[in-house]
Amino acid sequence: MRFKLRIIAAAAVLSACSTQPQQTSSGNTSAQAVPAARHGDMGIPRTGYADIDFLRAMIPHHQGAIEMAQVELRHGTDPQVRALARRVIEAQAAEIRQMRSWLAARGVSPDAQMQGGH
């Protein structure tokens, strides 16, 4: 039962990011295409720059995946699921570093001011 609840929770988190934004003719994602509701749900104010908004939203999303995987490592017993959790932590941490680095190289704080909390 606990395993099923973890799977349902993971599916809910992943489904929150399933909307595909539209791209402009130059190939860049339009800031207007990033759904305001998605940022509102996470309490992350939009800047109007799609790249920055995307990365600032993805950092806490990835951190949430890491936290979920850590719960699995503390409480899970299935070796395959535990191995997956370790890979999730490794991959998500690397991507967080990459996103923070991209933002820092442009003088942008990776930590958006949260409104209401996530």
Residue pairs with C-beta under 8 A, 6 or more apart in sequence:
2 75
3 76
3 78
3 81
6 68
6 71
6 72
6 76
9 68
10 68
13 61
13 64
13 65
13 68
16 38
16 41
16 61
17 38
17 61
19 35
19 38
21 29
21 30
21 33
21 34
21 35
21 50
22 29
22 30
22 33
23 29
23 30
23 33
24 30
28 50
28 51
29 50
29 51
29 54
30 50
31 46
31 47
31 48
31 49
31 50
31 53
33 50
34 46
34 50
34 53
34 54
34 57
36 46
38 57
39 45
39 46
39 53
39 57
41 118
42 57
42 60
42 61
42 118
43 114
43 115
43 116
43 117
43 118
44 53
44 56
44 57
44 60
44 112
44 114
44 115
44 118
45 112
45 113
45 115
46 53
47 53
47 56
52 103
52 108
55 99
55 102
55 103
55 110
56 103
56 110
56 111
56 112
58 95
58 99
59 96
59 99
59 100
59 110
59 111
60 118
62 92
62 93
62 95
62 96
62 99
63 92
63 96
65 88
65 92
66 88
66 89
66 92
66 93
66 96
68 88
69 84
69 85
69 86
69 88
69 89
69 92
70 85
70 89
72 81
72 82
72 84
72 85
73 82
73 85
73 86
73 89
76 82
76 85
99 110
100 110
103 109
103 110
104 110
